[in-house]
Amino acid sequence: MHQTENVNPVEGALNKLFSTIEVLSTKIDELNERVDYMSSFVGLDVGEEGKTEHIEPPGQLAGLSFDILEKILPSKDANSIRSYFLRVLSLFRKYIKSIVVFGSSKTKTGMTSTSDIDVAFIVDDTDIQKFTLEQLKDRLFTKMAEIARDFSDKIHAQAYPLSEFWASIIKPNPVILTLLRDGVAVYDTGYFVPIQLLYKTGNIVPTKESIDSNIENAEGLLMLADNVLTTKLTLDLYNSVVAAGQALLMEYGYLPPVPKEVSRDLMVVAVEKEKVLTKDDVEKIDDIIKWFKKIDHGELKSVTGEEYSKKQKYSREVVDKILGIIQNLREKKGMPKPAIDKSLLKTAESNSDKYNPQAK
């Protein structure tokens, strides 16, 4: 029969304590190594009195050059951004492939005491599978900006995934080419400086695909601008006159009509009955409503700036007039004037197809 060995409880407790102490000791050793590592990272000067020796960052960090920062930035800014880089690298050293300072801080063109310090981080994204490229870029930008706030409000950081950086070289991207032309690598693990050398020796040239891509972008931006003018801005004018007309009708005790019935009800109530608006005022409102509907239904394909300015002027005139009427009505009733938050645009629409104004 197997005989169970008796274990002294005190001895067991001591063994457990010694085991814990051993684990803590290992952790302390790791921490000390980290402190020594970070000490060399910031470039401590050590040695006998009068004989200093500068400790270079080990291994991958040998590419970190603080001397460059002192040459291209004022001393205060150089210290701030140096500390910023150290923080970022201490958190993400595994992924940071290059850190580049560029823009006016490097070229000195148009630089003032309040100019941004433009920084680009090239980040290895090849083993990151949880996010899309756009999600990764957004997360990186947010994190880099969040860390920057601890050091200086002048730091303007951009993060470029390594795969996108390479793609921008194969199919030259103007932003990356600017980085290669004007950038100074403060930290590099062999990804940025060789490519910069290729660029400066004329070995990176625009391709047919990159030219086509730029033209496509230009065309797309113009189409977007046209779309904003013909839909978004005209919709805002439409909503403004509809909301103002509905507000006036409600002030007189009527339920708000659907947008297509606003001008008709205003003609009945505000022009013929109450005589606070003119026929010309209501016709301006009706003109804007019908104008937008033509755009919305595709009958009107484009809008000129002159035409928009004219409609915007009409909208401002009738909205201001309606506001004045409501303020006068409130004053006569001893009520406070409408509280207006100009940052908000509120619209009121009914689902009814037809509405006949009827006082409450």
C-alpha positions in Angstrom: 0.0 0.0 0.0 1.3 3.5 -0.9 2.3 5.5 2.1 1.6 9.3 2.0 4.5 11.4 3.1 3.7 13.8 5.9 4.5 17.4 5.0 5.2 19.9 7.8 2.8 22.9 7.2 5.4 25.4 8.3 7.9 23.9 5.9 5.3 24.1 3.1 4.6 27.7 3.8 8.3 28.5 3.8 8.8 26.8 0.5 5.9 28.8 -1.0 7.4 32.0 0.4 10.8 31.2 -1.0 9.2 30.4 -4.4 7.5 33.8 -4.4 10.7 35.6 -3.5 12.4 33.9 -6.3 9.8 35.1 -8.8 9.9 38.6 -7.5 13.7 38.6 -7.7 13.5 37.6 -11.4 11.0 40.4 -12.0 13.3 42.9 -10.3 16.3 41.7 -12.4 14.1 42.2 -15.5 13.2 45.7 -14.4 16.8 46.6 -13.7 17.7 45.4 -17.1 14.9 47.6 -18.5 16.1 50.6 -16.6 19.7 50.0 -17.8 18.4 49.6 -21.3 16.3 52.8 -21.1 19.3 54.7 -19.6 21.4 53.8 -22.7 18.3 54.6 -24.8 18.3 58.3 -23.6 22.1 58.5 -24.1 23.7 58.8 -20.6 27.2 60.2 -20.3 29.3 58.0 -18.0 33.0 57.6 -17.2 35.7 59.0 -15.1 35.8 62.7 -14.2 36.8 64.7 -17.2 36.5 61.6 -19.5 32.9 61.0 -20.5 31.8 58.3 -22.8 28.5 58.5 -24.6 26.5 55.2 -24.5 24.9 54.4 -27.8 21.5 52.7 -27.7 21.9 49.0 -28.3 21.0 47.0 -31.3 18.0 48.2 -33.3 18.0 51.6 -31.4 21.4 52.5 -32.8 19.6 54.3 -35.5 18.2 56.9 -33.1 20.0 60.2 -33.5 19.3 63.1 -31.1 22.0 65.2 -32.7 19.8 65.7 -35.7 17.0 67.0 -33.6 19.2 69.7 -32.1 20.2 70.8 -35.6 16.7 71.2 -37.0 14.7 72.3 -34.0 15.0 74.9 -31.2 16.4 73.4 -28.1 13.1 73.4 -26.2 11.3 71.7 -29.0 14.1 69.2 -29.6 13.9 68.1 -25.9 10.1 67.8 -26.1 10.0 65.7 -29.3 13.0 63.6 -28.1 11.0 62.7 -25.0 8.0 62.0 -27.2 10.0 59.6 -29.4 11.3 57.8 -26.4 7.8 57.3 -25.1 6.5 56.0 -28.4 9.5 53.7 -28.9 9.2 52.3 -25.4 5.7 51.3 -26.1 5.9 50.3 -29.8 9.5 49.6 -30.6 8.7 46.2 -32.1 6.5 47.9 -34.8 8.2 51.3 -35.4 10.5 50.9 -38.4 11.3 54.6 -39.0 10.7 58.0 -37.5 11.0 61.0 -39.9 10.8 64.7 -39.2 9.7 66.7 -42.2 7.8 69.9 -43.3 8.7 73.4 -42.2 10.5 72.1 -39.1 13.1 70.6 -41.4 13.0 72.8 -44.5 12.6 76.0 -42.4 10.3 77.3 -45.2 7.6 79.5 -43.6 8.5 78.3 -40.1 7.5 80.4 -37.1 7.8 79.9 -33.3 4.3 78.3 -33.4 4.8 76.1 -36.5 3.8 72.4 -36.1 6.5 69.8 -35.8 5.6 67.3 -38.5 6.5 63.7 -37.7 5.9 60.5 -39.7 6.1 57.1 -38.1 6.5 54.1 -40.4 4.8 51.2 -38.6 5.1 47.5 -39.5 1.6 46.2 -40.1 2.5 42.9 -41.7 1.5 40.8 -38.7 -1.6 42.8 -37.6 -4.7 40.9 -38.7 -7.4 42.3 -36.4 -8.0 45.5 -38.3 -8.3 46.8 -41.8 -5.7 49.2 -43.1 -7.9 52.2 -42.6 -8.9 51.1 -39.1 -5.2 50.6 -38.3 -4.3 54.0 -39.6 -7.1 55.7 -37.6 -6.0 53.9 -34.4 -2.3 54.7 -34.9 -3.1 58.4 -35.6 -5.3 58.6 -32.5 -2.7 56.9 -30.3 0.3 59.0 -31.6 -1.7 62.2 -31.1 -2.8 61.2 -27.6 0.8 60.6 -26.6 2.0 63.8 -28.2 -0.3 65.9 -26.0 1.8 64.9 -23.0 4.9 66.6 -24.5 3.9 69.5 -26.8 0.9 70.9 -28.6 3.1 71.6 -31.6 3.7 67.9 -32.5 1.7 66.8 -35.6 2.2 63.1 -36.0 1.2 60.9 -38.9 1.4 57.1 -39.0 2.0 55.2 -42.2 1.7 51.4 -42.3 4.7 49.8 -43.9 2.6 48.1 -46.5 1.2 51.4 -47.6 4.6 53.0 -47.6 5.9 50.3 -49.9 2.9 50.6 -52.2 3.5 54.4 -52.3 7.0 53.7 -53.6 5.8 51.2 -56.3 3.0 53.6 -57.3 4.5 57.0 -56.3 2.3 59.0 -53.9 2.9 62.8 -53.7 2.7 62.7 -49.9 5.3 60.0 -49.6 7.5 61.7 -52.2 7.4 64.9 -50.2 8.4 62.8 -47.1 11.3 61.3 -49.1 12.4 64.7 -50.5 12.2 66.8 -47.3 12.3 64.2 -44.5 15.1 63.6 -42.0 15.2 60.1 -40.4 15.7 60.5 -36.7 15.3 56.8 -36.2 15.5 54.2 -38.9 15.9 50.4 -39.0 16.8 50.3 -42.6 13.5 51.0 -44.3 13.5 54.8 -44.9 17.0 55.9 -45.6 17.7 53.5 -48.5 14.4 54.4 -50.2 15.2 58.1 -49.7 18.6 57.5 -51.4 16.9 55.8 -54.3 14.5 58.8 -54.6 17.3 61.4 -54.5 19.3 59.5 -57.1 16.4 59.6 -59.5 15.5 55.9 -59.3 11.9 56.5 -58.2 9.8 57.9 -61.0 6.1 58.5 -61.5 4.3 55.6 -63.3 1.4 55.7 -65.7 -0.7 54.2 -62.9 0.2 56.9 -60.4 -0.6 59.7 -63.0 -4.0 58.0 -63.8 -4.7 57.7 -60.0 -4.1 61.4 -59.5 -6.3 62.4 -62.4 -9.0 60.1 -61.1 -8.7 61.7 -57.6 -8.9 65.2 -59.1 -12.0 64.2 -61.1 -13.6 62.6 -58.0 -13.0 65.7 -55.9 -14.6 67.9 -58.5 -17.6 65.6 -58.6 -17.8 65.7 -54.8 -17.7 69.5 -54.8 -20.5 69.6 -57.4 -22.5 67.1 -55.4 -22.1 69.2 -52.2 -23.3 72.3 -54.0 -26.2 70.6 -55.9 -27.5 68.4 -53.0 -26.2 69.2 -49.5 -26.2 73.0 -49.7 -29.5 73.2 -51.6 -31.1 70.8 -49.1 -30.0 73.2 -46.3 -31.8 76.1 -48.0 -34.9 74.0 -48.6 -35.0 72.9 -45.0 -34.5 76.4 -43.7 -37.5 77.9 -45.5 -39.7 74.9 -44.8 -38.8 75.0 -41.0 -39.4 78.7 -40.8 -42.8 78.5 -42.6 -43.9 75.6 -40.4 -42.8 77.6 -37.3 -44.9 80.6 -38.3 -48.0 78.5 -38.9 -47.6 76.8 -35.5 -47.2 80.1 -33.8 -50.6 81.0 -35.2 -52.0 77.7 -33.8 -51.9 75.5 -36.9 -50.4 72.1 -37.2 -47.2 72.0 -39.3 -47.9 70.9 -42.9 -45.7 68.7 -45.0 -43.0 70.6 -46.9 -44.9 70.6 -50.3 -47.9 72.3 -48.6 -46.0 75.0 -46.7 -46.2 77.7 -49.3 -49.9 77.1 -49.9 -50.7 77.3 -46.2 -48.6 80.4 -45.7 -50.5 82.1 -48.5 -53.8 81.3 -46.8 -52.8 82.0 -43.3 -49.9 84.5 -43.3 -50.8 86.5 -46.4 -54.6 86.5 -46.8 -55.7 86.0 -43.2 -53.0 87.5 -40.9 -51.4 89.8 -43.5 -47.9 89.4 -42.0 -46.2 88.1 -45.1 -46.5 89.4 -48.7 -47.3 87.3 -51.8 -43.7 87.9 -52.9 -42.3 86.4 -49.6 -44.3 83.2 -50.1 -43.4 82.9 -53.7 -39.7 83.0 -52.7 -40.3 80.1 -50.3 -42.2 78.2 -53.0 -39.5 78.9 -55.5 -36.8 77.4 -53.2 -38.9 74.3 -52.4 -39.6 73.6 -56.1 -36.0 74.3 -57.0 -34.7 71.7 -54.6 -37.3 69.1 -55.6 -36.1 69.4 -59.2 -32.6 68.7 -58.0 -33.7 65.9 -55.8 -35.6 64.2 -58.6 -32.7 64.6 -61.0 -34.5 67.1 -63.3 -31.8 69.7 -62.5 -28.3 68.2 -62.8 -26.1 71.2 -61.7 -26.3 74.5 -59.9 -24.2 77.6 -60.5 -22.6 79.6 -57.7 -24.6 82.6 -58.9 -27.9 80.7 -58.7 -27.1 79.3 -55.3 -26.2 82.8 -54.0 -29.5 84.2 -55.2 -31.5 81.4 -53.5 -29.4 81.8 -50.3 -30.3 85.5 -50.3 -34.0 84.7 -50.6 -33.8 82.2 -47.8 -32.1 84.6 -45.5 -34.7 87.3 -46.2 -37.7 85.2 -45.5 -36.3 83.4 -42.5 -35.3 86.7 -40.9 -38.7 88.2 -41.6 -40.5 85.2 -40.1 -38.3 85.3 -37.0 -39.2 89.0 -36.6 -42.9 88.2 -36.9 -42.7 85.5 -34.2 -40.7 87.7 -31.9 -43.3 90.5 -32.2 -46.2 88.0 -31.6 -44.4 86.7 -28.5 -43.7 90.2 -27.2 -47.4 91.1 -27.5 -48.3 88.0 -25.5 -45.7 88.8 -22.8 -43.8 85.7 -23.7 -40.0 85.4 -24.1 -38.5 85.5 -27.6 -37.5 82.2 -29.3 -34.3 80.7 -27.9 -32.2 80.0 -31.0 -29.1 77.7 -31.0 -27.5 78.6 -34.3 -25.4 75.4 -34.3 -28.5 73.3 -34.8 -30.8 73.0 -37.8 -34.1 71.5 -36.9 -36.6 70.4 -39.5 -40.1 69.3 -39.1 -41.8 67.0 -41.7 -45.1 65.2 -41.6 -45.8 61.9 -43.3 -49.2 63.0 -44.6 -49.6 63.4 -48.3 -52.1 66.2 -48.0 -53.0 68.7 -45.3 -55.6 71.4 -45.0 -54.8 74.0 -42.4 -57.1 73.9 -39.5 -56.7 76.0 -36.4 -56.5 74.1 -33.1 
